[in-house]
Amino acid sequence: MAQHQDFKKPTFELSMLLYDTRYRSTSFQVIALILFFSLIWWLVNNTMSNLAITGKDIDFSFLVHESNYDINQRLLEYDSRSSHGRAAVLGVLNTLVLSAIGCVTATILGVFVGIARLSKNWIVARIMTVHIEIFRNVPLLLWILLIMSMVAHSFPVPKHFRGADPIATMKLFDSVALTNRGFYIPEPLFSNGFGDMGFFSNSFYISIDLIVILAILIGSIWASGKIKARAKRIQEETGIRPTTWYLRLGVIFIPTILLLVYLGFYLGYPELKGFNFKGGIHLRNSLIALWIALSLYTSAFIAEIVRSGILAVSKGQTEAAGALGIKPNVIMALVILPQALKVIVPPLISNYLNLTKNSSLAIAVGYMDLTGTLMGITLNQTGRELETLLLGMSIYLTISLLISAVINWYNRRNDMVER
Amino acid sequence: MRNVSFVRSEMLAEQTPPLTSIGVIGWARENLFNGWFNSILTVISLYIVYSFLSFLIPWVLTPTWKATSLNECREINTALTGHHSGACWGVITERWPQFIFGFYDRSILWRPILVFVLFLATIAPILFERVPRKLFLLGPVFPFLAVWLLWGGSIWSPVFSFLGLVLGYLVWRSLKERVNAVILLLSSIGVPIIWWMFLTEPASGLLAEIIPYEIQILPSRDFGGLLLSLTIGLTAIFCSLPIGIFLALGRQSDLLIVKVLCVWFIEFIRGVPLITLLFVASTLLNIFMPPGTNFDIIMRVVIMVTLFSSAYMAEVVRGGLAGLDSGQYEAANALGFSYWKAQRLIIMPQALKISIPGIVSNFIGVLKDTTLVSVIGLFDPIGLTTVVLADMRWNGVYWELNVFVALCFFVFCFSMSRYSMYLERKLRKEN
């Protein structure tokens, strides 16, 4: 016989906030939120009362004041009468330049080392292992300082280049001078250029020549991509792939070369005048040292990523492709690399991010990046710790979040391809 | 007719393999000279190794260990080889205690050495299985003992701080069976905190007056060298692992607000360079604290480095959690495990095992990153290099100092990475 029992409709009780799984998560979250906001309130309150005691306020107007310091490696016009804000912009540009060239060389070196470490040649593999272990297990700051002292002490002083029988000579057909003050390389100049274009009431100039060249180059690469797509379509339809490599090379290079000829492109060589070299682009030895150190250090990490990526592709893939009669180098290009890249690229980009953040160590050798300008000299001169650090950190954060967005985009795109 | 058999009825005697495929020659043919490309690579590599060593070995093997200045080194090297390009190791002979202990009072060096030995004894049972398990008991005592031995002061403050821990344990044990989990957790955490906040200082002050026993106080600015690096690095390493695990769990959690807070924290910390956080520690952290607070620079740096590495640790652990088969979560649910019980007994042991390489390389990163404190004016080994170079006698010995510091870090970092490989091998075997 079935027994009936009258269930009371459950009424809400206070203890259900804790014991009922329907409410528990909400009540925990409310508690977490309250704790978080009270922490924030506590910090802000402390900050306010501390600022009141020292008589400071939060004020970003120092950004338009005269900076009174010089930045030696710069991409834009700048002198000591420029504003702190402009110094910060130059710092950001210097950070980006260093990171960009560092990423390129670190990738090239890292891929080389990573592949060479997998070599069947015993001694090559050993050398690469030693390279990786040395660079991964010693602090980056130490490498920067070591390479800085090497660059500063092992190259000749500019006066050694002088005279009929100089002690030191310029390299690469007299175009590059390696001195202890840095490297002087030729600069691209235009005898017939379009001049500069001013932005923000002429506070920033950008060369129109550069914009035009970039536009033409991007257009050519796009056109080359179109040719490739067409070749692929023809291959799908007829099974015969038309030979297009000369067409694509031509499309990429001929318009750019024509434009360069039209603009009257020539190289400005560095020349020894007085006590120092004039002309050309001067890469200071702090930049050189940072570039070398960051590239070598990051290359060790990239090498490990490349190695594990290649090892992650199972051997069956190679064997299956071989069984289908595909040539070895085609196997590498069409079977192994596409699969390895999927494993390699996300950690590779996060290493680019690390390199960008590590470039803040530039302050140790006096390269004026964002840390050196805004969070270094500007902070010390104006005494505005809160404002400068807040601004500097948010700039770094923006750069990082942009790079993370790229990683996420790549991962999403590849997840969709995966079946 | 005789039966003519085409099959041999006895075996041929074994022949030795050709000389070119065994021994050193065989190995060399297989690994160094198989094909023209590899042969060229081998020759080039041998040349690189030779030119490197022929530069390095004469530089390292110079009898300059007893020299007292750079000039004296140069004289020794010139007398020996005719040019002064050898290393000058006299500076290491003279300054190595400074590179290890900084400006720590020379008469009481036994204290940091004892702390280091105790540290090894504390972590030994974690690292190796054969070590007696009883050494685990050292774990809760060690932090208080180490702080007291390193910084000095009255014995009663570490004793009473430790009593807070004991109190928490006692509360937990006595209430374990009687109250529910939340109240148990709150009371066993709350009681020690109240003890530390309100009772430790007056009680230890009182006892210090009755039975005064204190050892020499060392200010934080005397800390330097590897002592400083290891203090900051190891503290950050051991604090960041639990914080990182909780952050990773928070990031994976279903609770939206907790998840958002964890993601913000992790992304913020990972988005800025450590050096900016150290600037915050050196210039800004006191502004965030109640007015009048002025706490120790080493402590500020430790807090920042810990926060920094815990965000990275969270990402490593999250990778381990993601790498775990979802069947494990479902099985734990099916067995009726509560969330925390499932995490503790099923999820974490496996997730942490997967993420060992990442965790250890994170540890190595933290130890290397402690060198950044030289930028904010602390005297870690790199900061000390500038001190030594300021000495007239040693002005110009960059290489020797940097190589020495690099070797110190290499020893620690390399042994950590080797240990992680050993651990991976051991755990793989057990499956």
Interface residues (C-beta under 8 A of the other chain):
Chain A: L18 S25 F28 Q29 A32 L33 F36 L43 N46 T47 S49 N50 L51 I53 S119 K120 N121 W122 I123 V124 I127 E133 I134 R136 N137 V138 P139 L140 L141 L142 L145 L146 S149 H153 K357 N358 S360 L361 I363 A364 T371 M375 L379 E385 L386 L389 G392 M393 Y396 L397 I399 S400 L401 S404
Chain B: N31 L32 N34 N38 L41 T42 S45 L46 I48 V49 V182 D254 L255 L256 I257 V258 L261 E267 F268 R270 G271 V272 P273 L274 I275 T276 F279 V280 T283 L284 N286 I287 F288 M289 P290 P291 I364 K368 D369 T371 L372 S374 V375 I382 T385 Y398 W399 N402 V405 A406 F409 F410 C413 F414 S417
